[in-house]
Protein backbone atom coordinates (compact mmCIF):
# COMPACT_ATOMS: atom_id res chain seq x y z
CA UNK A 1 0.00 0.00 0.00
CA UNK A 2 1.47 3.34 -1.01
CA UNK A 3 1.75 6.30 1.30
CA UNK A 4 -0.89 8.24 -0.64
CA UNK A 5 -3.28 5.30 -0.47
CA UNK A 6 -2.75 5.00 3.28
CA UNK A 7 -3.27 8.73 3.71
CA UNK A 8 -6.47 8.72 1.65
CA UNK A 9 -7.81 5.72 3.55
CA UNK A 10 -7.09 7.43 6.87
CA UNK A 11 -8.73 10.68 5.74
CA UNK A 12 -11.79 8.78 4.50
CA UNK A 13 -12.20 7.02 7.85
CA UNK A 14 -11.31 9.82 10.26
CA UNK A 15 -12.83 13.26 10.64
CA UNK A 16 -10.59 16.11 11.76
CA UNK A 17 -11.33 17.05 15.37
CA UNK A 18 -12.70 20.43 14.26
CA UNK A 19 -15.39 18.64 12.25
CA UNK A 20 -16.68 16.44 15.08
CA UNK A 21 -19.11 19.09 16.33
CA UNK A 22 -20.28 19.72 12.77
CA UNK A 23 -20.83 15.99 12.28
CA UNK A 24 -22.73 15.75 15.57
CA UNK A 25 -24.93 18.68 14.56
CA UNK A 26 -25.76 16.87 11.31
CA UNK A 27 -26.91 13.86 13.37
CA UNK A 28 -28.69 15.95 16.02
CA UNK A 29 -32.17 14.53 15.30
CA UNK A 30 -30.97 10.94 15.66
CA UNK A 31 -28.95 11.74 18.79
CA UNK A 32 -31.97 13.52 20.30
CA UNK A 33 -34.30 10.61 19.55
CA UNK A 34 -31.90 8.07 21.05
CA UNK A 35 -31.27 10.24 24.12
CA UNK A 36 -34.97 10.89 24.72
CA UNK A 37 -35.68 7.18 24.29
CA UNK A 38 -33.44 6.46 27.27
CA UNK A 39 -30.26 5.31 25.56
CA UNK A 40 -27.07 5.93 27.52
CA UNK A 41 -24.31 8.15 26.21
CA UNK A 42 -21.98 5.18 25.61
CA UNK A 43 -24.71 3.45 23.57
CA UNK A 44 -25.19 6.53 21.38
CA UNK A 45 -21.41 6.78 20.91
CA UNK A 46 -21.41 3.13 19.79
CA UNK A 47 -24.32 3.77 17.39
CA UNK A 48 -22.49 6.72 15.79
CA UNK A 49 -19.27 4.71 15.47
CA UNK A 50 -20.95 1.68 13.89
CA UNK A 51 -23.42 3.52 11.67
CA UNK A 52 -21.34 6.49 10.50
CA UNK A 53 -17.76 5.60 11.47
CA UNK A 54 -17.96 8.72 13.62
CA UNK A 55 -15.58 8.34 16.54
CA UNK A 56 -16.31 10.64 19.45
CA UNK A 57 -15.82 10.40 23.18
CA UNK A 58 -18.58 10.07 25.75
CA UNK A 59 -17.50 13.41 27.18
CA UNK A 60 -17.79 15.16 23.81
CA UNK A 61 -21.22 13.70 23.15
CA UNK A 62 -22.41 14.52 26.67
CA UNK A 63 -21.27 18.13 26.25
CA UNK A 64 -22.97 18.29 22.84
CA UNK A 65 -26.25 17.03 24.30
CA UNK A 66 -26.12 19.52 27.17
CA UNK A 67 -25.32 22.45 24.87
CA UNK A 68 -27.37 21.62 21.77
CA UNK A 69 -30.29 19.48 22.86
CA UNK A 70 -31.12 20.62 26.37
CA UNK A 71 -31.38 24.30 25.44
mmCIF file of the C-alpha atoms, coordinates in Angstrom:
data_MODEL
# 
_entry.id   MODEL 
# 
loop_
_atom_site.group_PDB 
_atom_site.id 
_atom_site.type_symbol 
_atom_site.label_atom_id 
_atom_site.label_alt_id 
_atom_site.label_comp_id 
_atom_site.label_asym_id 
_atom_site.label_entity_id 
_atom_site.label_seq_id 
_atom_site.pdbx_PDB_ins_code 
_atom_site.Cartn_x 
_atom_site.Cartn_y 
_atom_site.Cartn_z 
_atom_site.occupancy 
_atom_site.B_iso_or_equiv 
_atom_site.pdbx_formal_charge 
_atom_site.auth_seq_id 
_atom_site.auth_comp_id 
_atom_site.auth_asym_id 
_atom_site.auth_atom_id 
_atom_site.pdbx_PDB_model_num 
ATOM 1  C CA . UNK A 1 1  ? 0.000   0.000  0.000  1.00 0.00 ? 1  UNK A CA 1 
ATOM 2  C CA . UNK A 1 2  ? 1.470   3.335  -1.013 1.00 0.00 ? 2  UNK A CA 1 
ATOM 3  C CA . UNK A 1 3  ? 1.748   6.301  1.301  1.00 0.00 ? 3  UNK A CA 1 
ATOM 4  C CA . UNK A 1 4  ? -0.889  8.240  -0.645 1.00 0.00 ? 4  UNK A CA 1 
ATOM 5  C CA . UNK A 1 5  ? -3.282  5.304  -0.466 1.00 0.00 ? 5  UNK A CA 1 
ATOM 6  C CA . UNK A 1 6  ? -2.754  4.996  3.285  1.00 0.00 ? 6  UNK A CA 1 
ATOM 7  C CA . UNK A 1 7  ? -3.269  8.727  3.707  1.00 0.00 ? 7  UNK A CA 1 
ATOM 8  C CA . UNK A 1 8  ? -6.468  8.724  1.651  1.00 0.00 ? 8  UNK A CA 1 
ATOM 9  C CA . UNK A 1 9  ? -7.814  5.724  3.554  1.00 0.00 ? 9  UNK A CA 1 
ATOM 10 C CA . UNK A 1 10 ? -7.094  7.431  6.871  1.00 0.00 ? 10 UNK A CA 1 
ATOM 11 C CA . UNK A 1 11 ? -8.727  10.678 5.735  1.00 0.00 ? 11 UNK A CA 1 
ATOM 12 C CA . UNK A 1 12 ? -11.794 8.783  4.504  1.00 0.00 ? 12 UNK A CA 1 
ATOM 13 C CA . UNK A 1 13 ? -12.196 7.018  7.846  1.00 0.00 ? 13 UNK A CA 1 
ATOM 14 C CA . UNK A 1 14 ? -11.306 9.822  10.263 1.00 0.00 ? 14 UNK A CA 1 
ATOM 15 C CA . UNK A 1 15 ? -12.831 13.259 10.643 1.00 0.00 ? 15 UNK A CA 1 
ATOM 16 C CA . UNK A 1 16 ? -10.594 16.111 11.762 1.00 0.00 ? 16 UNK A CA 1 
ATOM 17 C CA . UNK A 1 17 ? -11.334 17.050 15.367 1.00 0.00 ? 17 UNK A CA 1 
ATOM 18 C CA . UNK A 1 18 ? -12.702 20.431 14.256 1.00 0.00 ? 18 UNK A CA 1 
ATOM 19 C CA . UNK A 1 19 ? -15.388 18.635 12.251 1.00 0.00 ? 19 UNK A CA 1 
ATOM 20 C CA . UNK A 1 20 ? -16.678 16.437 15.079 1.00 0.00 ? 20 UNK A CA 1 
ATOM 21 C CA . UNK A 1 21 ? -19.108 19.088 16.327 1.00 0.00 ? 21 UNK A CA 1 
ATOM 22 C CA . UNK A 1 22 ? -20.281 19.718 12.771 1.00 0.00 ? 22 UNK A CA 1 
ATOM 23 C CA . UNK A 1 23 ? -20.831 15.993 12.284 1.00 0.00 ? 23 UNK A CA 1 
ATOM 24 C CA . UNK A 1 24 ? -22.730 15.749 15.568 1.00 0.00 ? 24 UNK A CA 1 
ATOM 25 C CA . UNK A 1 25 ? -24.931 18.684 14.559 1.00 0.00 ? 25 UNK A CA 1 
ATOM 26 C CA . UNK A 1 26 ? -25.762 16.872 11.311 1.00 0.00 ? 26 UNK A CA 1 
ATOM 27 C CA . UNK A 1 27 ? -26.909 13.855 13.371 1.00 0.00 ? 27 UNK A CA 1 
ATOM 28 C CA . UNK A 1 28 ? -28.692 15.952 16.016 1.00 0.00 ? 28 UNK A CA 1 
ATOM 29 C CA . UNK A 1 29 ? -32.166 14.527 15.302 1.00 0.00 ? 29 UNK A CA 1 
ATOM 30 C CA . UNK A 1 30 ? -30.966 10.942 15.663 1.00 0.00 ? 30 UNK A CA 1 
ATOM 31 C CA . UNK A 1 31 ? -28.951 11.743 18.787 1.00 0.00 ? 31 UNK A CA 1 
ATOM 32 C CA . UNK A 1 32 ? -31.972 13.516 20.295 1.00 0.00 ? 32 UNK A CA 1 
ATOM 33 C CA . UNK A 1 33 ? -34.295 10.608 19.548 1.00 0.00 ? 33 UNK A CA 1 
ATOM 34 C CA . UNK A 1 34 ? -31.903 8.075  21.053 1.00 0.00 ? 34 UNK A CA 1 
ATOM 35 C CA . UNK A 1 35 ? -31.270 10.240 24.118 1.00 0.00 ? 35 UNK A CA 1 
ATOM 36 C CA . UNK A 1 36 ? -34.970 10.892 24.724 1.00 0.00 ? 36 UNK A CA 1 
ATOM 37 C CA . UNK A 1 37 ? -35.681 7.179  24.285 1.00 0.00 ? 37 UNK A CA 1 
ATOM 38 C CA . UNK A 1 38 ? -33.445 6.457  27.265 1.00 0.00 ? 38 UNK A CA 1 
ATOM 39 C CA . UNK A 1 39 ? -30.259 5.305  25.557 1.00 0.00 ? 39 UNK A CA 1 
ATOM 40 C CA . UNK A 1 40 ? -27.070 5.925  27.525 1.00 0.00 ? 40 UNK A CA 1 
ATOM 41 C CA . UNK A 1 41 ? -24.309 8.147  26.206 1.00 0.00 ? 41 UNK A CA 1 
ATOM 42 C CA . UNK A 1 42 ? -21.981 5.178  25.614 1.00 0.00 ? 42 UNK A CA 1 
ATOM 43 C CA . UNK A 1 43 ? -24.707 3.449  23.570 1.00 0.00 ? 43 UNK A CA 1 
ATOM 44 C CA . UNK A 1 44 ? -25.186 6.530  21.381 1.00 0.00 ? 44 UNK A CA 1 
ATOM 45 C CA . UNK A 1 45 ? -21.407 6.778  20.905 1.00 0.00 ? 45 UNK A CA 1 
ATOM 46 C CA . UNK A 1 46 ? -21.412 3.127  19.790 1.00 0.00 ? 46 UNK A CA 1 
ATOM 47 C CA . UNK A 1 47 ? -24.318 3.775  17.387 1.00 0.00 ? 47 UNK A CA 1 
ATOM 48 C CA . UNK A 1 48 ? -22.487 6.718  15.787 1.00 0.00 ? 48 UNK A CA 1 
ATOM 49 C CA . UNK A 1 49 ? -19.270 4.706  15.473 1.00 0.00 ? 49 UNK A CA 1 
ATOM 50 C CA . UNK A 1 50 ? -20.954 1.676  13.888 1.00 0.00 ? 50 UNK A CA 1 
ATOM 51 C CA . UNK A 1 51 ? -23.418 3.523  11.674 1.00 0.00 ? 51 UNK A CA 1 
ATOM 52 C CA . UNK A 1 52 ? -21.339 6.489  10.502 1.00 0.00 ? 52 UNK A CA 1 
ATOM 53 C CA . UNK A 1 53 ? -17.759 5.601  11.469 1.00 0.00 ? 53 UNK A CA 1 
ATOM 54 C CA . UNK A 1 54 ? -17.961 8.716  13.624 1.00 0.00 ? 54 UNK A CA 1 
ATOM 55 C CA . UNK A 1 55 ? -15.577 8.341  16.542 1.00 0.00 ? 55 UNK A CA 1 
ATOM 56 C CA . UNK A 1 56 ? -16.308 10.640 19.450 1.00 0.00 ? 56 UNK A CA 1 
ATOM 57 C CA . UNK A 1 57 ? -15.824 10.399 23.181 1.00 0.00 ? 57 UNK A CA 1 
ATOM 58 C CA . UNK A 1 58 ? -18.577 10.068 25.750 1.00 0.00 ? 58 UNK A CA 1 
ATOM 59 C CA . UNK A 1 59 ? -17.496 13.409 27.184 1.00 0.00 ? 59 UNK A CA 1 
ATOM 60 C CA . UNK A 1 60 ? -17.785 15.163 23.812 1.00 0.00 ? 60 UNK A CA 1 
ATOM 61 C CA . UNK A 1 61 ? -21.215 13.699 23.151 1.00 0.00 ? 61 UNK A CA 1 
ATOM 62 C CA . UNK A 1 62 ? -22.408 14.518 26.670 1.00 0.00 ? 62 UNK A CA 1 
ATOM 63 C CA . UNK A 1 63 ? -21.266 18.127 26.252 1.00 0.00 ? 63 UNK A CA 1 
ATOM 64 C CA . UNK A 1 64 ? -22.968 18.293 22.840 1.00 0.00 ? 64 UNK A CA 1 
ATOM 65 C CA . UNK A 1 65 ? -26.251 17.027 24.301 1.00 0.00 ? 65 UNK A CA 1 
ATOM 66 C CA . UNK A 1 66 ? -26.117 19.523 27.172 1.00 0.00 ? 66 UNK A CA 1 
ATOM 67 C CA . UNK A 1 67 ? -25.325 22.449 24.866 1.00 0.00 ? 67 UNK A CA 1 
ATOM 68 C CA . UNK A 1 68 ? -27.375 21.624 21.774 1.00 0.00 ? 68 UNK A CA 1 
ATOM 69 C CA . UNK A 1 69 ? -30.292 19.483 22.862 1.00 0.00 ? 69 UNK A CA 1 
ATOM 70 C CA . UNK A 1 70 ? -31.117 20.617 26.374 1.00 0.00 ? 70 UNK A CA 1 
ATOM 71 C CA . UNK A 1 71 ? -31.380 24.301 25.435 1.00 0.00 ? 71 UNK A CA 1 
# 
